[in-house]
Amino acid sequence: MALGSLVIDLVDTRFVPPPSFDEGPFETEDEISAAYEELYGPAYNGISVFYVMDSKVKKTSGFGYVKKEKVRDGFEERVVQVRRVTKVVKGGKQLKFRAIVVVGDKQGQVGVGVGKA
């Protein structure tokens, strides 16, 4: 096939628009959810097993104040100490914080965490 005949074939082709989304039979919501579950597994129904992501959903109340729900996983946390640590550097004072937190379930499981920022 010569290059000239290829160019002529491309020029002679006509544009055929794709079918519209409004045409044809519409799928019901049940058919769509069944196809989704077939591809990706069961869909999220709003109930969390781990209760972790539910606590990260931010709740808003008036004036832009963001309220965060507590995690209900059976553990209780206590802040033992918050300490301000200042360090004198060339440009002035550098302020950092140090916190100690204890977490436990009141049944023998305890954890201690130290955080610096």
Jmol script that loads the backbone (N, CA, C; Angstrom):
load data "model"
ATOM      1  N   MET A   1       0.846  -1.167   0.000  1.00  0.00           N
ATOM      2  CA  MET A   1       0.000   0.000   0.000  1.00  0.00           C
ATOM      3  C   MET A   1       0.892   1.230   0.000  1.00  0.00           C
ATOM      4  N   ALA A   2       0.641   2.089  -0.913  1.00  0.00           N
ATOM      5  CA  ALA A   2       1.443   3.302  -1.037  1.00  0.00           C
ATOM      6  C   ALA A   2       0.950   4.341  -0.041  1.00  0.00           C
ATOM      7  N   LEU A   3       1.832   5.243   0.283  1.00  0.00           N
ATOM      8  CA  LEU A   3       1.503   6.289   1.245  1.00  0.00           C
ATOM      9  C   LEU A   3       0.392   7.187   0.729  1.00  0.00           C
ATOM     10  N   GLY A   4       0.375   7.438  -0.573  1.00  0.00           N
ATOM     11  CA  GLY A   4      -0.658   8.294  -1.159  1.00  0.00           C
ATOM     12  C   GLY A   4      -2.051   7.714  -0.991  1.00  0.00           C
ATOM     13  N   SER A   5      -2.193   6.396  -1.195  1.00  0.00           N
ATOM     14  CA  SER A   5      -3.521   5.796  -1.057  1.00  0.00           C
ATOM     15  C   SER A   5      -3.966   5.782   0.408  1.00  0.00           C
ATOM     16  N   LEU A   6      -3.021   5.692   1.333  1.00  0.00           N
ATOM     17  CA  LEU A   6      -3.351   5.729   2.759  1.00  0.00           C
ATOM     18  C   LEU A   6      -3.897   7.097   3.144  1.00  0.00           C
ATOM     19  N   VAL A   7      -3.276   8.153   2.624  1.00  0.00           N
ATOM     20  CA  VAL A   7      -3.733   9.512   2.919  1.00  0.00           C
ATOM     21  C   VAL A   7      -5.120   9.728   2.349  1.00  0.00           C
ATOM     22  N   ILE A   8      -5.370   9.219   1.155  1.00  0.00           N
ATOM     23  CA  ILE A   8      -6.685   9.378   0.532  1.00  0.00           C
ATOM     24  C   ILE A   8      -7.732   8.620   1.337  1.00  0.00           C
ATOM     25  N   ASP A   9      -7.387   7.409   1.823  1.00  0.00           N
ATOM     26  CA  ASP A   9      -8.333   6.642   2.626  1.00  0.00           C
ATOM     27  C   ASP A   9      -8.681   7.376   3.920  1.00  0.00           C
ATOM     28  N   LEU A  10      -7.694   8.021   4.539  1.00  0.00           N
ATOM     29  CA  LEU A  10      -7.954   8.748   5.776  1.00  0.00           C
ATOM     30  C   LEU A  10      -8.803   9.985   5.533  1.00  0.00           C
ATOM     31  N   VAL A  11      -8.616  10.627   4.414  1.00  0.00           N
ATOM     32  CA  VAL A  11      -9.386  11.829   4.102  1.00  0.00           C
ATOM     33  C   VAL A  11     -10.835  11.473   3.810  1.00  0.00           C
ATOM     34  N   ASP A  12     -11.075  10.321   3.187  1.00  0.00           N
ATOM     35  CA  ASP A  12     -12.428   9.941   2.798  1.00  0.00           C
ATOM     36  C   ASP A  12     -13.269   9.438   3.971  1.00  0.00           C
ATOM     37  N   THR A  13     -12.671   9.105   5.094  1.00  0.00           N
ATOM     38  CA  THR A  13     -13.459   8.596   6.219  1.00  0.00           C
ATOM     39  C   THR A  13     -14.322   9.706   6.788  1.00  0.00           C
ATOM     40  N   ARG A  14     -15.499   9.354   7.199  1.00  0.00           N
ATOM     41  CA  ARG A  14     -16.439  10.330   7.747  1.00  0.00           C
ATOM     42  C   ARG A  14     -16.580  10.092   9.253  1.00  0.00           C
ATOM     43  N   PHE A  15     -16.838  11.171   9.955  1.00  0.00           N
ATOM     44  CA  PHE A  15     -17.000  11.094  11.409  1.00  0.00           C
ATOM     45  C   PHE A  15     -18.373  10.531  11.751  1.00  0.00           C
ATOM     46  N   VAL A  16     -18.362   9.493  12.573  1.00  0.00           N
ATOM     47  CA  VAL A  16     -19.613   8.912  13.055  1.00  0.00           C
ATOM     48  C   VAL A  16     -19.661   9.164  14.559  1.00  0.00           C
ATOM     49  N   PRO A  17     -20.612   9.945  15.035  1.00  0.00           N
ATOM     50  CA  PRO A  17     -20.643  10.256  16.471  1.00  0.00           C
ATOM     51  C   PRO A  17     -20.951   9.012  17.298  1.00  0.00           C
ATOM     52  N   PRO A  18     -20.394   8.935  18.500  1.00  0.00           N
ATOM     53  CA  PRO A  18     -20.678   7.784  19.363  1.00  0.00           C
ATOM     54  C   PRO A  18     -22.123   7.842  19.848  1.00  0.00           C
ATOM     55  N   PRO A  19     -22.657   6.712  20.275  1.00  0.00           N
ATOM     56  CA  PRO A  19     -24.038   6.722  20.763  1.00  0.00           C
ATOM     57  C   PRO A  19     -24.152   7.578  22.023  1.00  0.00           C
ATOM     58  N   SER A  20     -25.262   8.215  22.179  1.00  0.00           N
ATOM     59  CA  SER A  20     -25.494   9.096  23.316  1.00  0.00           C
ATOM     60  C   SER A  20     -25.737   8.270  24.575  1.00  0.00           C
ATOM     61  N   PHE A  21     -25.454   8.872  25.717  1.00  0.00           N
ATOM     62  CA  PHE A  21     -25.708   8.189  26.984  1.00  0.00           C
ATOM     63  C   PHE A  21     -27.204   8.106  27.273  1.00  0.00           C
ATOM     64  N   ASP A  22     -27.962   8.982  26.658  1.00  0.00           N
ATOM     65  CA  ASP A  22     -29.402   9.018  26.910  1.00  0.00           C
ATOM     66  C   ASP A  22     -30.155   7.952  26.138  1.00  0.00           C
ATOM     67  N   GLU A  23     -29.505   7.332  25.163  1.00  0.00           N
ATOM     68  CA  GLU A  23     -30.171   6.326  24.349  1.00  0.00           C
ATOM     69  C   GLU A  23     -29.984   4.947  24.967  1.00  0.00           C
ATOM     70  N   GLY A  24     -30.885   4.064  24.681  1.00  0.00           N
ATOM     71  CA  GLY A  24     -30.751   2.691  25.108  1.00  0.00           C
ATOM     72  C   GLY A  24     -31.421   2.449  26.444  1.00  0.00           C
ATOM     73  N   PRO A  25     -31.452   1.181  26.870  1.00  0.00           N
ATOM     74  CA  PRO A  25     -32.111   0.866  28.148  1.00  0.00           C
ATOM     75  C   PRO A  25     -31.249   1.349  29.325  1.00  0.00           C
ATOM     76  N   PHE A  26     -31.910   1.880  30.328  1.00  0.00           N
ATOM     77  CA  PHE A  26     -31.213   2.339  31.523  1.00  0.00           C
ATOM     78  C   PHE A  26     -31.092   1.204  32.522  1.00  0.00           C
ATOM     79  N   GLU A  27     -29.964   1.181  33.256  1.00  0.00           N
ATOM     80  CA  GLU A  27     -29.774   0.174  34.286  1.00  0.00           C
ATOM     81  C   GLU A  27     -30.413   0.651  35.583  1.00  0.00           C
ATOM     82  N   THR A  28     -30.961  -0.289  36.318  1.00  0.00           N
ATOM     83  CA  THR A  28     -31.535   0.068  37.612  1.00  0.00           C
ATOM     84  C   THR A  28     -30.414   0.157  38.642  1.00  0.00           C
ATOM     85  N   GLU A  29     -30.735   0.727  39.784  1.00  0.00           N
ATOM     86  CA  GLU A  29     -29.741   0.867  40.849  1.00  0.00           C
ATOM     87  C   GLU A  29     -29.283  -0.496  41.363  1.00  0.00           C
ATOM     88  N   ASP A  30     -30.192  -1.471  41.400  1.00  0.00           N
ATOM     89  CA  ASP A  30     -29.832  -2.819  41.841  1.00  0.00           C
ATOM     90  C   ASP A  30     -28.871  -3.483  40.862  1.00  0.00           C
ATOM     91  N   GLU A  31     -29.084  -3.280  39.559  1.00  0.00           N
ATOM     92  CA  GLU A  31     -28.178  -3.850  38.557  1.00  0.00           C
ATOM     93  C   GLU A  31     -26.792  -3.225  38.655  1.00  0.00           C
ATOM     94  N   ILE A  32     -26.752  -1.925  38.895  1.00  0.00           N
ATOM     95  CA  ILE A  32     -25.458  -1.244  39.022  1.00  0.00           C
ATOM     96  C   ILE A  32     -24.719  -1.734  40.260  1.00  0.00           C
ATOM     97  N   SER A  33     -25.425  -1.863  41.398  1.00  0.00           N
ATOM     98  CA  SER A  33     -24.759  -2.323  42.618  1.00  0.00           C
ATOM     99  C   SER A  33     -24.323  -3.779  42.496  1.00  0.00           C
ATOM    100  N   ALA A  34     -25.098  -4.613  41.802  1.00  0.00           N
ATOM    101  CA  ALA A  34     -24.699  -6.010  41.600  1.00  0.00           C
ATOM    102  C   ALA A  34     -23.454  -6.091  40.731  1.00  0.00           C
ATOM    103  N   ALA A  35     -23.377  -5.265  39.686  1.00  0.00           N
ATOM    104  CA  ALA A  35     -22.189  -5.256  38.834  1.00  0.00           C
ATOM    105  C   ALA A  35     -20.974  -4.745  39.599  1.00  0.00           C
ATOM    106  N   TYR A  36     -21.169  -3.743  40.456  1.00  0.00           N
ATOM    107  CA  TYR A  36     -20.064  -3.215  41.270  1.00  0.00           C
ATOM    108  C   TYR A  36     -19.536  -4.282  42.220  1.00  0.00           C
ATOM    109  N   GLU A  37     -20.450  -4.971  42.915  1.00  0.00           N
ATOM    110  CA  GLU A  37     -20.029  -6.003  43.862  1.00  0.00           C
ATOM    111  C   GLU A  37     -19.366  -7.179  43.154  1.00  0.00           C
ATOM    112  N   GLU A  38     -19.769  -7.451  41.919  1.00  0.00           N
ATOM    113  CA  GLU A  38     -19.129  -8.524  41.157  1.00  0.00           C
ATOM    114  C   GLU A  38     -17.682  -8.168  40.835  1.00  0.00           C
ATOM    115  N   LEU A  39     -17.437  -6.889  40.525  1.00  0.00           N
ATOM    116  CA  LEU A  39     -16.081  -6.459  40.184  1.00  0.00           C
ATOM    117  C   LEU A  39     -15.202  -6.244  41.409  1.00  0.00           C
ATOM    118  N   TYR A  40     -15.733  -5.538  42.424  1.00  0.00           N
ATOM    119  CA  TYR A  40     -14.899  -5.064  43.526  1.00  0.00           C
ATOM    120  C   TYR A  40     -15.203  -5.688  44.874  1.00  0.00           C
ATOM    121  N   GLY A  41     -16.182  -6.541  44.983  1.00  0.00           N
ATOM    122  CA  GLY A  41     -16.538  -7.111  46.268  1.00  0.00           C
ATOM    123  C   GLY A  41     -17.687  -6.337  46.887  1.00  0.00           C
ATOM    124  N   PRO A  42     -18.064  -6.695  48.111  1.00  0.00           N
ATOM    125  CA  PRO A  42     -19.221  -6.045  48.731  1.00  0.00           C
ATOM    126  C   PRO A  42     -18.994  -4.553  48.928  1.00  0.00           C
ATOM    127  N   ALA A  43     -20.035  -3.780  48.701  1.00  0.00           N
ATOM    128  CA  ALA A  43     -19.951  -2.325  48.815  1.00  0.00           C
ATOM    129  C   ALA A  43     -20.024  -1.908  50.277  1.00  0.00           C
ATOM    130  N   TYR A  44     -19.539  -0.700  50.571  1.00  0.00           N
ATOM    131  CA  TYR A  44     -19.565  -0.158  51.927  1.00  0.00           C
ATOM    132  C   TYR A  44     -20.995   0.215  52.277  1.00  0.00           C
ATOM    133  N   ASN A  45     -21.493  -0.316  53.395  1.00  0.00           N
ATOM    134  CA  ASN A  45     -22.880  -0.059  53.773  1.00  0.00           C
ATOM    135  C   ASN A  45     -23.002   0.953  54.903  1.00  0.00           C
ATOM    136  N   GLY A  46     -21.910   1.595  55.301  1.00  0.00           N
ATOM    137  CA  GLY A  46     -21.966   2.619  56.336  1.00  0.00           C
ATOM    138  C   GLY A  46     -21.638   2.116  57.723  1.00  0.00           C
ATOM    139  N   ILE A  47     -21.479   0.813  57.901  1.00  0.00           N
ATOM    140  CA  ILE A  47     -21.158   0.254  59.214  1.00  0.00           C
ATOM    141  C   ILE A  47     -19.712  -0.210  59.184  1.00  0.00           C
ATOM    142  N   SER A  48     -18.901   0.315  60.095  1.00  0.00           N
ATOM    143  CA  SER A  48     -17.491  -0.033  60.139  1.00  0.00           C
ATOM    144  C   SER A  48     -17.263  -1.135  61.154  1.00  0.00           C
ATOM    145  N   VAL A  49     -16.392  -2.065  60.821  1.00  0.00           N
ATOM    146  CA  VAL A  49     -16.063  -3.148  61.731  1.00  0.00           C
ATOM    147  C   VAL A  49     -15.002  -2.696  62.722  1.00  0.00           C
ATOM    148  N   PHE A  50     -14.081  -1.854  62.287  1.00  0.00           N
ATOM    149  CA  PHE A  50     -12.953  -1.474  63.122  1.00  0.00           C
ATOM    150  C   PHE A  50     -13.184  -0.179  63.890  1.00  0.00           C
ATOM    151  N   TYR A  51     -14.177   0.596  63.561  1.00  0.00           N
ATOM    152  CA  TYR A  51     -14.512   1.855  64.213  1.00  0.00           C
ATOM    153  C   TYR A  51     -13.403   2.885  64.117  1.00  0.00           C
ATOM    154  N   VAL A  52     -12.430   2.693  63.263  1.00  0.00           N
ATOM    155  CA  VAL A  52     -11.308   3.624  63.172  1.00  0.00           C
ATOM    156  C   VAL A  52     -11.646   4.757  62.221  1.00  0.00           C
ATOM    157  N   MET A  53     -12.133   4.442  61.038  1.00  0.00           N
ATOM    158  CA  MET A  53     -12.432   5.485  60.067  1.00  0.00           C
ATOM    159  C   MET A  53     -13.654   6.301  60.477  1.00  0.00           C
ATOM    160  N   ASP A  54     -14.576   5.697  61.233  1.00  0.00           N
ATOM    161  CA  ASP A  54     -15.754   6.440  61.665  1.00  0.00           C
ATOM    162  C   ASP A  54     -15.379   7.593  62.576  1.00  0.00           C
ATOM    163  N   SER A  55     -14.317   7.439  63.366  1.00  0.00           N
ATOM    164  CA  SER A  55     -13.927   8.503  64.282  1.00  0.00           C
ATOM    165  C   SER A  55     -13.216   9.631  63.558  1.00  0.00           C
ATOM    166  N   LYS A  56     -12.687   9.365  62.369  1.00  0.00           N
ATOM    167  CA  LYS A  56     -11.966  10.398  61.636  1.00  0.00           C
ATOM    168  C   LYS A  56     -12.888  11.280  60.807  1.00  0.00           C
ATOM    169  N   VAL A  57     -14.163  10.925  60.749  1.00  0.00           N
ATOM    170  CA  VAL A  57     -15.118  11.759  60.035  1.00  0.00           C
ATOM    171  C   VAL A  57     -15.370  12.988  60.886  1.00  0.00           C
ATOM    172  N   LYS A  58     -15.116  14.139  60.309  1.00  0.00           N
ATOM    173  CA  LYS A  58     -15.230  15.371  61.080  1.00  0.00           C
ATOM    174  C   LYS A  58     -16.683  15.834  61.119  1.00  0.00           C
ATOM    175  N   LYS A  59     -17.114  16.180  62.297  1.00  0.00           N
ATOM    176  CA  LYS A  59     -18.449  16.719  62.494  1.00  0.00           C
ATOM    177  C   LYS A  59     -18.312  18.225  62.684  1.00  0.00           C
ATOM    178  N   THR A  60     -19.172  18.982  62.032  1.00  0.00           N
ATOM    179  CA  THR A  60     -19.095  20.429  62.172  1.00  0.00           C
ATOM    180  C   THR A  60     -20.280  20.921  62.975  1.00  0.00           C
ATOM    181  N   SER A  61     -20.007  21.873  63.827  1.00  0.00           N
ATOM    182  CA  SER A  61     -21.071  22.575  64.526  1.00  0.00           C
ATOM    183  C   SER A  61     -20.887  24.049  64.219  1.00  0.00           C
ATOM    184  N   GLY A  62     -21.679  24.902  64.772  1.00  0.00           N
ATOM    185  CA  GLY A  62     -21.724  26.310  64.403  1.00  0.00           C
ATOM    186  C   GLY A  62     -20.390  27.026  64.375  1.00  0.00           C
ATOM    187  N   PHE A  63     -20.307  28.043  63.561  1.00  0.00           N
ATOM    188  CA  PHE A  63     -19.172  28.949  63.443  1.00  0.00           C
ATOM    189  C   PHE A  63     -17.901  28.259  62.969  1.00  0.00           C
ATOM    190  N   GLY A  64     -18.007  27.208  62.182  1.00  0.00           N
ATOM    191  CA  GLY A  64     -16.839  26.564  61.605  1.00  0.00           C
ATOM    192  C   GLY A  64     -16.058  25.701  62.579  1.00  0.00           C
ATOM    193  N   TYR A  65     -16.553  25.528  63.796  1.00  0.00           N
ATOM    194  CA  TYR A  65     -15.873  24.689  64.777  1.00  0.00           C
ATOM    195  C   TYR A  65     -16.005  23.231  64.354  1.00  0.00           C
ATOM    196  N   VAL A  66     -14.886  22.531  64.281  1.00  0.00           N
ATOM    197  CA  VAL A  66     -14.891  21.143  63.843  1.00  0.00           C
ATOM    198  C   VAL A  66     -14.823  20.246  65.069  1.00  0.00           C
ATOM    199  N   LYS A  67     -15.813  19.389  65.217  1.00  0.00           N
ATOM    200  CA  LYS A  67     -15.883  18.486  66.359  1.00  0.00           C
ATOM    201  C   LYS A  67     -15.532  17.076  65.889  1.00  0.00           C
ATOM    202  N   LYS A  68     -14.651  16.411  66.614  1.00  0.00           N
ATOM    203  CA  LYS A  68     -14.223  15.069  66.246  1.00  0.00           C
ATOM    204  C   LYS A  68     -14.709  14.091  67.309  1.00  0.00           C
ATOM    205  N   GLU A  69     -15.382  13.043  66.876  1.00  0.00           N
ATOM    206  CA  GLU A  69     -15.877  12.054  67.828  1.00  0.00           C
ATOM    207  C   GLU A  69     -14.734  11.205  68.351  1.00  0.00           C
ATOM    208  N   LYS A  70     -14.888  10.713  69.574  1.00  0.00           N
ATOM    209  CA  LYS A  70     -13.874   9.845  70.159  1.00  0.00           C
ATOM    210  C   LYS A  70     -13.995   8.436  69.594  1.00  0.00           C
ATOM    211  N   VAL A  71     -12.873   7.742  69.575  1.00  0.00           N
ATOM    212  CA  VAL A  71     -12.851   6.355  69.133  1.00  0.00           C
ATOM    213  C   VAL A  71     -13.380   5.498  70.270  1.00  0.00           C
ATOM    214  N   ARG A  72     -14.320   4.630  69.969  1.00  0.00           N
ATOM    215  CA  ARG A  72     -14.871   3.741  70.993  1.00  0.00           C
ATOM    216  C   ARG A  72     -14.293   2.346  70.794  1.00  0.00           C
ATOM    217  N   ASP A  73     -13.034   2.202  71.149  1.00  0.00           N
ATOM    218  CA  ASP A  73     -12.376   0.912  70.974  1.00  0.00           C
ATOM    219  C   ASP A  73     -12.062   0.241  72.302  1.00  0.00           C
ATOM    220  N   GLY A  74     -12.548   0.782  73.422  1.00  0.00           N
ATOM    221  CA  GLY A  74     -12.325   0.176  74.724  1.00  0.00           C
ATOM    222  C   GLY A  74     -11.090   0.673  75.438  1.00  0.00           C
ATOM    223  N   PHE A  75     -10.303   1.528  74.814  1.00  0.00           N
ATOM    224  CA  PHE A  75      -9.097   2.046  75.438  1.00  0.00           C
ATOM    225  C   PHE A  75      -9.350   3.438  75.995  1.00  0.00           C
ATOM    226  N   GLU A  76      -8.675   3.734  77.098  1.00  0.00           N
ATOM    227  CA  GLU A  76      -8.752   5.058  77.704  1.00  0.00           C
ATOM    228  C   GLU A  76      -7.362   5.666  77.673  1.00  0.00           C
ATOM    229  N   GLU A  77      -7.289   6.951  77.359  1.00  0.00           N
ATOM    230  CA  GLU A  77      -5.982   7.604  77.262  1.00  0.00           C
ATOM    231  C   GLU A  77      -5.886   8.728  78.277  1.00  0.00           C
ATOM    232  N   ARG A  78      -4.692   8.892  78.819  1.00  0.00           N
ATOM    233  CA  ARG A  78      -4.417   9.961  79.779  1.00  0.00           C
ATOM    234  C   ARG A  78      -3.112  10.638  79.399  1.00  0.00           C
ATOM    235  N   VAL A  79      -3.134  11.961  79.366  1.00  0.00           N
ATOM    236  CA  VAL A  79      -1.917  12.732  79.133  1.00  0.00           C
ATOM    237  C   VAL A  79      -1.241  12.897  80.483  1.00  0.00           C
ATOM    238  N   VAL A  80      -0.045  12.335  80.622  1.00  0.00           N
ATOM    239  CA  VAL A  80       0.668  12.368  81.895  1.00  0.00           C
ATOM    240  C   VAL A  80       1.444  13.667  82.038  1.00  0.00           C
ATOM    241  N   GLN A  81       2.107  14.096  80.956  1.00  0.00           N
ATOM    242  CA  GLN A  81       2.962  15.275  81.065  1.00  0.00           C
ATOM    243  C   GLN A  81       3.077  15.967  79.715  1.00  0.00           C
ATOM    244  N   VAL A  82       3.011  17.303  79.749  1.00  0.00           N
ATOM    245  CA  VAL A  82       3.313  18.123  78.580  1.00  0.00           C
ATOM    246  C   VAL A  82       4.375  19.103  79.023  1.00  0.00           C
ATOM    247  N   ARG A  83       5.504  19.094  78.341  1.00  0.00           N
ATOM    248  CA  ARG A  83       6.632  19.935  78.746  1.00  0.00           C
ATOM    249  C   ARG A  83       7.067  20.807  77.578  1.00  0.00           C
ATOM    250  N   ARG A  84       7.239  22.097  77.872  1.00  0.00           N
ATOM    251  CA  ARG A  84       7.799  23.015  76.876  1.00  0.00           C
ATOM    252  C   ARG A  84       9.312  22.980  77.007  1.00  0.00           C
ATOM    253  N   VAL A  85       9.977  22.765  75.905  1.00  0.00           N
ATOM    254  CA  VAL A  85      11.441  22.719  75.901  1.00  0.00           C
ATOM    255  C   VAL A  85      11.927  23.875  75.044  1.00  0.00           C
ATOM    256  N   THR A  86      12.707  24.776  75.645  1.00  0.00           N
ATOM    257  CA  THR A  86      13.257  25.900  74.891  1.00  0.00           C
ATOM    258  C   THR A  86      14.749  25.708  74.732  1.00  0.00           C
ATOM    259  N   LYS A  87      15.227  26.101  73.578  1.00  0.00           N
ATOM    260  CA  LYS A  87      16.643  25.986  73.268  1.00  0.00           C
ATOM    261  C   LYS A  87      17.081  27.333  72.708  1.00  0.00           C
ATOM    262  N   VAL A  88      18.157  27.873  73.257  1.00  0.00           N
ATOM    263  CA  VAL A  88      18.661  29.155  72.790  1.00  0.00           C
ATOM    264  C   VAL A  88      19.566  28.899  71.595  1.00  0.00           C
ATOM    265  N   VAL A  89      19.183  29.499  70.468  1.00  0.00           N
ATOM    266  CA  VAL A  89      19.958  29.358  69.244  1.00  0.00           C
ATOM    267  C   VAL A  89      20.385  30.744  68.785  1.00  0.00           C
ATOM    268  N   LYS A  90      21.091  30.792  67.685  1.00  0.00           N
ATOM    269  CA  LYS A  90      21.657  32.044  67.188  1.00  0.00           C
ATOM    270  C   LYS A  90      20.579  33.105  66.925  1.00  0.00           C
ATOM    271  N   GLY A  91      19.438  32.701  66.396  1.00  0.00           N
ATOM    272  CA  GLY A  91      18.394  33.662  66.059  1.00  0.00           C
ATOM    273  C   GLY A  91      17.430  33.960  67.191  1.00  0.00           C
ATOM    274  N   GLY A  92      17.577  33.353  68.333  1.00  0.00           N
ATOM    275  CA  GLY A  92      16.666  33.577  69.460  1.00  0.00           C
ATOM    276  C   GLY A  92      16.387  32.272  70.185  1.00  0.00           C
ATOM    277  N   LYS A  93      15.144  32.113  70.646  1.00  0.00           N
ATOM    278  CA  LYS A  93      14.765  30.900  71.372  1.00  0.00           C
ATOM    279  C   LYS A  93      13.948  29.992  70.461  1.00  0.00           C
ATOM    280  N   GLN A  94      14.259  28.706  70.522  1.00  0.00           N
ATOM    281  CA  GLN A  94      13.537  27.705  69.744  1.00  0.00           C
ATOM    282  C   GLN A  94      12.643  26.931  70.706  1.00  0.00           C
ATOM    283  N   LEU A  95      11.327  26.947  70.463  1.00  0.00           N
ATOM    284  CA  LEU A  95      10.361  26.336  71.363  1.00  0.00           C
ATOM    285  C   LEU A  95       9.876  25.007  70.789  1.00  0.00           C
ATOM    286  N   LYS A  96       9.935  23.961  71.598  1.00  0.00           N
ATOM    287  CA  LYS A  96       9.438  22.639  71.220  1.00  0.00           C
ATOM    288  C   LYS A  96       8.613  22.086  72.366  1.00  0.00           C
ATOM    289  N   PHE A  97       7.800  21.068  72.067  1.00  0.00           N
ATOM    290  CA  PHE A  97       6.971  20.441  73.086  1.00  0.00           C
ATOM    291  C   PHE A  97       7.289  18.960  73.176  1.00  0.00           C
ATOM    292  N   ARG A  98       7.078  18.405  74.388  1.00  0.00           N
ATOM    293  CA  ARG A  98       7.286  16.981  74.643  1.00  0.00           C
ATOM    294  C   ARG A  98       6.099  16.501  75.456  1.00  0.00           C
ATOM    295  N   ALA A  99       5.469  15.408  75.044  1.00  0.00           N
ATOM    296  CA  ALA A  99       4.287  14.901  75.740  1.00  0.00           C
ATOM    297  C   ALA A  99       4.432  13.414  76.015  1.00  0.00           C
ATOM    298  N   ILE A 100       3.914  13.002  77.173  1.00  0.00           N
ATOM    299  CA  ILE A 100       3.885  11.586  77.545  1.00  0.00           C
ATOM    300  C   ILE A 100       2.418  11.200  77.724  1.00  0.00           C
ATOM    301  N   VAL A 101       2.003  10.134  77.030  1.00  0.00           N
ATOM    302  CA  VAL A 101       0.612   9.683  77.063  1.00  0.00           C
ATOM    303  C   VAL A 101       0.591   8.205  77.415  1.00  0.00           C
ATOM    304  N   VAL A 102      -0.350   7.815  78.288  1.00  0.00           N
ATOM    305  CA  VAL A 102      -0.536   6.417  78.666  1.00  0.00           C
ATOM    306  C   VAL A 102      -1.907   5.982  78.163  1.00  0.00           C
ATOM    307  N   VAL A 103      -1.955   4.800  77.529  1.00  0.00           N
ATOM    308  CA  VAL A 103      -3.201   4.258  76.986  1.00  0.00           C
ATOM    309  C   VAL A 103      -3.386   2.856  77.544  1.00  0.00           C
ATOM    310  N   GLY A 104      -4.618   2.540  77.975  1.00  0.00           N
ATOM    311  CA  GLY A 104      -4.886   1.212  78.506  1.00  0.00           C
ATOM    312  C   GLY A 104      -6.351   0.863  78.412  1.00  0.00           C
ATOM    313  N   ASP A 105      -6.654  -0.443  78.549  1.00  0.00           N
ATOM    314  CA  ASP A 105      -8.044  -0.893  78.482  1.00  0.00           C
ATOM    315  C   ASP A 105      -8.600  -1.281  79.845  1.00  0.00           C
ATOM    316  N   LYS A 106      -7.874  -1.010  80.916  1.00  0.00           N
ATOM    317  CA  LYS A 106      -8.270  -1.317  82.295  1.00  0.00           C
ATOM    318  C   LYS A 106      -8.467  -2.817  82.511  1.00  0.00           C
ATOM    319  N   GLN A 107      -7.808  -3.620  81.684  1.00  0.00           N
ATOM    320  CA  GLN A 107      -7.857  -5.070  81.840  1.00  0.00           C
ATOM    321  C   GLN A 107      -6.470  -5.678  81.688  1.00  0.00           C
ATOM    322  N   GLY A 108      -5.437  -4.859  81.857  1.00  0.00           N
ATOM    323  CA  GLY A 108      -4.082  -5.379  81.814  1.00  0.00           C
ATOM    324  C   GLY A 108      -3.254  -4.929  80.634  1.00  0.00           C
ATOM    325  N   GLN A 109      -3.860  -4.400  79.591  1.00  0.00           N
ATOM    326  CA  GLN A 109      -3.090  -3.938  78.440  1.00  0.00           C
ATOM    327  C   GLN A 109      -2.820  -2.446  78.594  1.00  0.00           C
ATOM    328  N   VAL A 110      -1.515  -2.091  78.584  1.00  0.00           N
ATOM    329  CA  VAL A 110      -1.107  -0.701  78.792  1.00  0.00           C
ATOM    330  C   VAL A 110      -0.029  -0.355  77.781  1.00  0.00           C
ATOM    331  N   GLY A 111      -0.064   0.887  77.301  1.00  0.00           N
ATOM    332  CA  GLY A 111       0.972   1.380  76.410  1.00  0.00           C
ATOM    333  C   GLY A 111       1.358   2.790  76.800  1.00  0.00           C
ATOM    334  N   VAL A 112       2.644   3.119  76.629  1.00  0.00           N
ATOM    335  CA  VAL A 112       3.156   4.445  76.953  1.00  0.00           C
ATOM    336  C   VAL A 112       3.746   5.030  75.684  1.00  0.00           C
ATOM    337  N   GLY A 113       3.429   6.300  75.419  1.00  0.00           N
ATOM    338  CA  GLY A 113       3.959   6.955  74.236  1.00  0.00           C
ATOM    339  C   GLY A 113       4.578   8.289  74.578  1.00  0.00           C
ATOM    340  N   VAL A 114       5.712   8.585  73.941  1.00  0.00           N
ATOM    341  CA  VAL A 114       6.389   9.868  74.106  1.00  0.00           C
ATOM    342  C   VAL A 114       6.431  10.519  72.733  1.00  0.00           C
ATOM    343  N   GLY A 115       5.956  11.759  72.668  1.00  0.00           N
ATOM    344  CA  GLY A 115       5.954  12.472  71.399  1.00  0.00           C
ATOM    345  C   GLY A 115       6.633  13.807  71.525  1.00  0.00           C
ATOM    346  N   LYS A 116       7.374  14.181  70.484  1.00  0.00           N
ATOM    347  CA  LYS A 116       8.061  15.471  70.464  1.00  0.00           C
ATOM    348  C   LYS A 116       7.644  16.219  69.211  1.00  0.00           C
ATOM    349  N   ALA A 117       7.428  17.526  69.393  1.00  0.00           N
ATOM    350  CA  ALA A 117       7.072  18.356  68.248  1.00  0.00           C
ATOM    351  C   ALA A 117       7.678  19.732  68.405  1.00  0.00           C
TER     352      ALA A 117
END
end "model"
wireframe off; spacefill off
backbone 0.3
color backbone group
